[in-house]
């Protein structure tokens, strides 16, 4: 199964959008992301982003996603697995 097909079959549409957003950010050297900014950029609610990031933190094999800070919106630290 190709990488793209596996992502499409494993994750919901919102989760796919979030994953692509995070990967683009990682490619630019970012490692910290605020839920409210992800939500604004993707047209989702901050709660929807937070809920899906918590799920992705458990099931995503490619990225290490963890809650980092709670000030003024949850900040998430994201690293490629194995980094």
N, CA, C and O atoms as a MOPAC input file, in Angstrom:
PM7 MOZYME 1SCF
protein

 N      0.85300 1    -1.17500 1     0.00000 1
 C      0.00000 1     0.00000 1     0.00000 1
 C      0.89700 1     1.23600 1     0.00000 1
 O      1.85500 1     1.31200 1     0.76900 1
 N      0.58800 1     2.18800 1    -0.85100 1
 C      1.40900 1     3.40000 1    -0.92200 1
 C      1.19300 1     4.26300 1     0.32300 1
 O      0.19400 1     4.13200 1     1.03000 1
 N      2.15200 1     5.14000 1     0.56300 1
 C      2.09500 1     6.04000 1     1.71900 1
 C      0.81200 1     6.87500 1     1.69900 1
 O      0.15000 1     7.01500 1     2.72800 1
 N      0.45700 1     7.42900 1     0.53600 1
 C     -0.74000 1     8.27700 1     0.41600 1
 C     -2.00000 1     7.47100 1     0.69400 1
 O     -2.89300 1     7.94600 1     1.39600 1
 N     -2.08600 1     6.24800 1     0.14900 1
 C     -3.26900 1     5.40900 1     0.39200 1
 C     -3.38500 1     5.02700 1     1.85700 1
 O     -4.48900 1     4.98300 1     2.39900 1
 N     -2.24700 1     4.74600 1     2.51200 1
 C     -2.28000 1     4.36800 1     3.92600 1
 C     -2.80900 1     5.52800 1     4.76300 1
 O     -3.61700 1     5.32000 1     5.66800 1
 N     -2.36200 1     6.74400 1     4.46900 1
 C     -2.85100 1     7.92300 1     5.19700 1
 C     -4.34900 1     8.08400 1     4.96700 1
 O     -5.09600 1     8.33200 1     5.91400 1
 N     -4.79400 1     7.94700 1     3.73100 1
 C     -6.21700 1     8.11400 1     3.41600 1
 C     -7.06600 1     7.06200 1     4.12400 1
 O     -8.17200 1     7.36300 1     4.57300 1
 N     -6.56400 1     5.83400 1     4.23000 1
 C     -7.33200 1     4.75300 1     4.84500 1
 C     -7.25800 1     4.73600 1     6.37000 1
 O     -8.13400 1     4.16400 1     7.02000 1
 N     -6.22900 1     5.35300 1     6.95200 1
 C     -6.00400 1     5.28200 1     8.39400 1
 C     -6.63400 1     6.44600 1     9.15300 1
 O     -7.10900 1     6.26900 1    10.27500 1
 N     -6.64200 1     7.63200 1     8.55000 1
 C     -7.03400 1     8.84100 1     9.27300 1
 C     -8.30000 1     9.46700 1     8.69600 1
 O     -8.61700 1     9.29800 1     7.51900 1
 N     -9.02100 1    10.19800 1     9.55900 1
 C    -10.19000 1    10.95400 1     9.10700 1
 C     -9.73100 1    12.13800 1     8.25600 1
 O     -8.54200 1    12.45400 1     8.20900 1
 N    -10.66800 1    12.77900 1     7.59500 1
 C    -10.32500 1    13.94100 1     6.75700 1
 C     -9.65800 1    15.03800 1     7.59100 1
 O     -8.65000 1    15.60500 1     7.16900 1
 N    -10.20400 1    15.34000 1     8.75500 1
 C     -9.61300 1    16.37000 1     9.62200 1
 C     -8.20400 1    15.98200 1    10.04700 1
 O     -7.30300 1    16.82000 1    10.06200 1
 N     -8.01500 1    14.71500 1    10.39100 1
 C     -6.69500 1    14.25100 1    10.80300 1
 C     -5.69600 1    14.33700 1     9.65500 1
 O     -4.53500 1    14.68700 1     9.86900 1
 N     -6.13600 1    14.02200 1     8.44400 1
 C     -5.24800 1    14.13500 1     7.27700 1
 C     -4.83300 1    15.58300 1     7.05900 1
 O     -3.66100 1    15.86400 1     6.80700 1
 N     -5.79300 1    16.50700 1     7.15400 1
 C     -5.47200 1    17.92900 1     6.98500 1
 C     -4.43500 1    18.36700 1     8.01500 1
 O     -3.46900 1    19.05600 1     7.68500 1
 N     -4.64400 1    17.96400 1     9.25000 1
 C     -3.72900 1    18.33700 1    10.33200 1
 C     -2.34400 1    17.74000 1    10.09900 1
 O     -1.33700 1    18.42500 1    10.27500 1
 N     -2.29000 1    16.47400 1     9.70700 1
 C     -1.00100 1    15.82900 1     9.44200 1
 C     -0.24200 1    16.53700 1     8.32600 1
 O      0.95500 1    16.79000 1     8.46100 1
 N     -0.90900 1    16.85500 1     7.24200 1
 C     -0.24000 1    17.55100 1     6.14300 1
 C      0.25000 1    18.92300 1     6.59800 1
 O      1.34500 1    19.35100 1     6.23200 1
 N     -0.56500 1    19.61100 1     7.39900 1
 C     -0.16700 1    20.91600 1     7.93700 1
 C      1.09700 1    20.77800 1     8.79900 1
 O      2.04000 1    21.55600 1     8.66000 1
 N      1.10000 1    19.79100 1     9.68100 1
 C      2.25900 1    19.58500 1    10.55600 1
 C      3.50400 1    19.22600 1     9.75400 1
 O      4.59200 1    19.72300 1    10.04500 1
 N      3.35400 1    18.36900 1     8.75200 1
 C      4.50800 1    17.97100 1     7.93600 1
 C      5.06900 1    19.15300 1     7.16100 1
 O      6.28700 1    19.28300 1     7.03000 1
 N      4.19700 1    20.01900 1     6.64300 1
 C      4.67600 1    21.22600 1     5.95500 1
 C      5.44200 1    22.11300 1     6.93100 1
 O      6.47900 1    22.67800 1     6.58300 1
 N      4.92900 1    22.23300 1     8.15000 1
 C      5.62000 1    23.02000 1     9.17500 1
 C      6.97400 1    22.43300 1     9.53000 1
 O      7.95500 1    23.16400 1     9.67400 1
 N      7.03100 1    21.11700 1     9.67000 1
 C      8.31200 1    20.45700 1     9.96000 1
 C      9.31400 1    20.69200 1     8.83600 1
 O     10.49900 1    20.90900 1     9.09000 1
 N      8.83900 1    20.64900 1     7.59700 1
 C      9.71700 1    20.90500 1     6.45200 1
 C     10.30700 1    22.31000 1     6.49500 1
 O     11.38400 1    22.55500 1     5.95100 1
 N      9.59500 1    23.23500 1     7.14600 1
 C     10.06700 1    24.62200 1     7.28600 1
 C     10.86900 1    24.82500 1     8.56600 1
 O     11.29900 1    25.94000 1     8.86000 1
 N     11.07200 1    23.75100 1     9.32700 1
 C     11.86900 1    23.83000 1    10.54400 1
 C     11.09300 1    24.11200 1    11.81600 1
 O     11.69500 1    24.32300 1    12.86900 1
 N      9.75600 1    24.11900 1    11.74100 1
 C      8.93600 1    24.34500 1    12.93400 1
 C      8.76700 1    23.04600 1    13.71400 1
 O      8.71800 1    21.96100 1    13.13400 1
 N      8.67900 1    23.16900 1    15.03400 1
 C      8.43400 1    22.00100 1    15.87700 1
 C      7.33400 1    22.24500 1    16.89900 1
 O      6.91400 1    21.31100 1    17.58200 1
 N      6.85800 1    23.48800 1    17.01600 1
 C      5.81400 1    23.81600 1    17.98300 1
 C      4.65100 1    24.46100 1    17.24200 1
 O      4.83800 1    25.35200 1    16.41400 1
 N      3.44600 1    23.99100 1    17.55600 1
 C      2.25000 1    24.43000 1    16.85600 1
 C      1.14300 1    24.68600 1    17.86700 1
 O      0.92400 1    23.86700 1    18.76000 1
 N      0.43800 1    25.81500 1    17.74200 1
 C     -0.69400 1    26.12300 1    18.60900 1
 C     -1.99500 1    25.67400 1    17.93700 1
 O     -2.20300 1    25.90200 1    16.74500 1
 N     -2.85100 1    25.04300 1    18.71300 1
 C     -4.12900 1    24.54700 1    18.18600 1
 C     -4.91900 1    25.65000 1    17.49900 1
 O     -5.48200 1    25.42700 1    16.42700 1
 N     -4.97100 1    26.83500 1    18.09700 1
 C     -5.80900 1    27.89800 1    17.53300 1
 C     -5.30200 1    28.36200 1    16.17000 1
 O     -6.10300 1    28.74900 1    15.32000 1
 N     -3.99000 1    28.33100 1    15.94700 1
 C     -3.45500 1    28.74600 1    14.64800 1
 C     -3.65600 1    27.66700 1    13.59200 1
 O     -3.92300 1    27.97200 1    12.42900 1
 N     -3.53100 1    26.41700 1    13.99100 1
 C     -3.82400 1    25.31300 1    13.07300 1
 C     -5.29400 1    25.40700 1    12.66100 1
 O     -5.62600 1    25.29700 1    11.48000 1
 N     -6.16900 1    25.61000 1    13.65100 1
 C     -7.61400 1    25.69700 1    13.39100 1
 C     -7.93100 1    26.81500 1    12.41800 1
 O     -8.68100 1    26.61700 1    11.46200 1
 N     -7.36700 1    27.98300 1    12.65300 1
 C     -7.62800 1    29.13700 1    11.79100 1
 C     -7.16200 1    28.86100 1    10.36500 1
 O     -7.86800 1    29.17400 1     9.40700 1
 N     -5.99500 1    28.28700 1    10.22800 1
 C     -5.41300 1    27.99900 1     8.91400 1
 C     -6.21700 1    26.94800 1     8.14200 1
 O     -6.34600 1    27.03400 1     6.92100 1
 N     -6.75300 1    25.96200 1     8.85500 1
 C     -7.43700 1    24.84400 1     8.19800 1
 C     -8.95700 1    24.95200 1     8.20200 1
 O     -9.63200 1    24.09500 1     7.63100 1
 N     -9.50800 1    25.98000 1     8.83000 1
 C    -10.96100 1    26.13800 1     8.86800 1
 C    -11.64200 1    25.15300 1     9.80300 1
 O    -12.78300 1    24.75500 1     9.57300 1
 N    -10.93500 1    24.76100 1    10.86200 1
 C    -11.49000 1    23.85700 1    11.86800 1
 C    -11.62900 1    24.61700 1    13.18400 1
 O    -11.10300 1    25.72200 1    13.31400 1
 N    -12.32400 1    24.04500 1    14.15500 1
 C    -12.39100 1    24.67200 1    15.47900 1
 C    -11.14800 1    24.26600 1    16.27700 1
 O    -10.59100 1    23.19200 1    16.04500 1
 N    -10.70800 1    25.11400 1    17.21400 1
 C     -9.57500 1    24.73700 1    18.05700 1
 C     -9.83400 1    23.43500 1    18.82800 1
 O     -8.92300 1    22.63200 1    19.02800 1
 N    -11.08200 1    23.23900 1    19.25600 1
 C    -11.42600 1    21.99600 1    19.97800 1
 C    -11.26900 1    20.78100 1    19.06700 1
 O    -10.75200 1    19.74700 1    19.49100 1
 N    -11.71100 1    20.90400 1    17.82000 1
 C    -11.57600 1    19.80900 1    16.86100 1
 C    -10.09900 1    19.48800 1    16.60900 1
 O     -9.71600 1    18.32100 1    16.51900 1
 N     -9.28300 1    20.53000 1    16.49500 1
 C     -7.84900 1    20.33200 1    16.30000 1
 C     -7.24700 1    19.63300 1    17.51600 1
 O     -6.49800 1    18.66700 1    17.36900 1
 N     -7.57300 1    20.11800 1    18.71900 1
 C     -7.03000 1    19.52100 1    19.93600 1
 C     -7.43000 1    18.06700 1    20.10500 1
 O     -6.60500 1    17.23000 1    20.47100 1
 N     -8.69100 1    17.76300 1    19.84100 1
 C     -9.17300 1    16.39000 1    19.94600 1
 C     -8.44000 1    15.48200 1    18.96400 1
 O     -8.00300 1    14.39000 1    19.32700 1
 N     -8.30800 1    15.93800 1    17.72400 1
 C     -7.64600 1    15.12300 1    16.71100 1
 C     -6.14600 1    15.00200 1    16.96000 1
 O     -5.56500 1    13.95300 1    16.68600 1
 N     -5.51200 1    16.04500 1    17.47000 1
 C     -4.08700 1    15.94400 1    17.78800 1
 C     -3.85600 1    14.94500 1    18.92400 1
 O     -2.87100 1    14.20600 1    18.91200 1
 N     -4.75900 1    14.92200 1    19.90200 1
 C     -4.63400 1    13.93700 1    20.98300 1
 C     -4.74800 1    12.51500 1    20.42800 1
 O     -4.01800 1    11.62100 1    20.85600 1
 N     -5.65100 1    12.31200 1    19.48800 1
 C     -5.78600 1    11.00000 1    18.84700 1
 C     -4.53100 1    10.68200 1    18.03600 1
 O     -3.98700 1     9.58100 1    18.12500 1
 N     -4.08100 1    11.64700 1    17.25400 1
 C     -2.88500 1    11.43500 1    16.43700 1
 C     -1.65200 1    11.15100 1    17.29700 1
 O     -0.77900 1    10.38000 1    16.90000 1
 N     -1.58600 1    11.77200 1    18.46800 1
 C     -0.45300 1    11.52100 1    19.36600 1
 C     -0.37600 1    10.04800 1    19.74000 1
 O      0.70700 1     9.52200 1    19.99400 1
 N     -1.53300 1     9.38000 1    19.77400 1
 C     -1.59000 1     7.96200 1    20.12800 1
 C     -1.37600 1     7.03300 1    18.93900 1
 O     -0.77600 1     5.96900 1    19.08800 1
 N     -1.86200 1     7.42400 1    17.75400 1
 C     -1.88000 1     6.46900 1    16.64500 1
 C     -0.91300 1     6.77400 1    15.51000 1
 O     -0.64300 1     5.89200 1    14.69500 1
 N     -0.38900 1     7.97500 1    15.42800 1
 C      0.47300 1     8.33900 1    14.29900 1
 C      1.85800 1     7.70600 1    14.46700 1
 O      2.54300 1     7.93100 1    15.46400 1
 N      2.24200 1     6.92500 1    13.48700 1
 C      3.53200 1     6.24300 1    13.53400 1
 C      4.67300 1     7.09400 1    12.99600 1
 O      5.83800 1     6.80800 1    13.27000 1
 N      4.35800 1     8.12800 1    12.23900 1
 C      5.38000 1     8.94400 1    11.58400 1
 C      5.86300 1    10.12300 1    12.42100 1
 O      7.01600 1    10.54300 1    12.31800 1
 N      4.96200 1    10.65200 1    13.25100 1
 C      5.28700 1    11.85200 1    14.02500 1
 C      5.13900 1    11.59300 1    15.51200 1
 O      4.24300 1    10.87000 1    15.94800 1
 N      6.02800 1    12.19100 1    16.27800 1
 C      5.93400 1    12.18100 1    17.73700 1
 C      5.23700 1    13.47100 1    18.13200 1
 O      5.83500 1    14.54500 1    18.05400 1
 N      3.98800 1    13.38400 1    18.55300 1
 C      3.15800 1    14.54700 1    18.87900 1
 C      2.87700 1    14.53100 1    20.37100 1
 O      2.39500 1    13.53400 1    20.90900 1
 N      3.18600 1    15.65500 1    21.04700 1
 C      2.92400 1    15.71300 1    22.48700 1
 C      2.46700 1    17.11500 1    22.88300 1
 O      2.89000 1    18.11800 1    22.30800 1
 N      1.58000 1    17.14900 1    23.89800 1
 C      1.15600 1    18.44400 1    24.44900 1
 C      2.36600 1    19.07000 1    25.12100 1
 O      3.08600 1    18.41200 1    25.87300 1
 N      2.57700 1    20.33300 1    24.84500 1
 C      3.76300 1    20.99000 1    25.36400 1
 C      3.41400 1    22.08100 1    26.36600 1
 O      4.08200 1    22.20500 1    27.39200 1
 N      2.38900 1    22.86900 1    26.09200 1
 C      2.03800 1    24.00100 1    26.94900 1
 C      0.55100 1    24.30000 1    26.79400 1
 O     -0.05600 1    23.99100 1    25.76800 1
 N     -0.02700 1    24.90700 1    27.83300 1
 C     -1.45400 1    25.22400 1    27.80100 1
 C     -1.75300 1    26.71400 1    27.86000 1
 O     -2.91300 1    27.09000 1    28.02700 1
 N     -0.76400 1    27.56300 1    27.73100 1
 C     -1.01800 1    29.00100 1    27.86500 1
 C     -1.64900 1    29.56900 1    26.60100 1
 O     -1.07400 1    29.47100 1    25.51700 1
 N     -2.83300 1    30.16400 1    26.73900 1
 C     -3.51900 1    30.87400 1    25.66000 1
 C     -3.82300 1    29.99400 1    24.44500 1
 O     -4.00400 1    30.52600 1    23.34900 1
 N     -3.88400 1    28.73000 1    24.59100 1
 C     -4.16600 1    27.72800 1    23.55800 1
 C     -3.12100 1    26.63400 1    23.73400 1
 O     -1.97400 1    26.90800 1    24.08700 1
 N     -3.52000 1    25.41900 1    23.49100 1
 C     -2.57600 1    24.31400 1    23.65500 1
 C     -1.49000 1    24.38900 1    22.58800 1
 O     -1.77300 1    24.55100 1    21.40100 1
 N     -0.26100 1    24.26800 1    23.02800 1
 C      0.87400 1    24.17800 1    22.11500 1
 C      1.30300 1    22.72200 1    22.05300 1
 O      1.41100 1    22.04300 1    23.07400 1
 N      1.54200 1    22.26500 1    20.84600 1
 C      1.94600 1    20.88400 1    20.60700 1
 C      3.36300 1    20.85000 1    20.07600 1
 O      3.72400 1    21.63900 1    19.20300 1
 N      4.17100 1    19.93500 1    20.60200 1
 C      5.50900 1    19.72400 1    20.06000 1
 C      5.42000 1    18.54200 1    19.10200 1
 O      4.87000 1    17.49000 1    19.43100 1
 N      5.97400 1    18.74100 1    17.91300 1
 C      5.90900 1    17.71200 1    16.88800 1
 C      7.31100 1    17.44700 1    16.34500 1
 O      8.02100 1    18.36600 1    15.93700 1
 N      7.68400 1    16.19000 1    16.35100 1
 C      8.98700 1    15.75900 1    15.82800 1
 C      8.77400 1    14.52800 1    14.96200 1
 O      7.84600 1    13.75300 1    15.19600 1
 N      9.62700 1    14.34600 1    13.96500 1
 C      9.56000 1    13.07700 1    13.22900 1
 C      9.89600 1    11.93900 1    14.18000 1
 O     10.74400 1    12.10800 1    15.05600 1
 N      9.26700 1    10.80600 1    14.03600 1
 C      9.58000 1     9.65300 1    14.89100 1
 C     11.05600 1     9.29600 1    14.71500 1
 O     11.59000 1     9.31900 1    13.60600 1
 N     11.69100 1     8.97200 1    15.82000 1
 C     13.09400 1     8.60100 1    15.77400 1
 C     14.03100 1     9.78000 1    15.88800 1
 O     15.24700 1     9.59500 1    15.91500 1
 N     13.49100 1    11.00800 1    15.95500 1
 C     14.34600 1    12.20100 1    16.06500 1
 C     14.69600 1    12.45900 1    17.51700 1
 O     15.40800 1    13.41700 1    17.81900 1

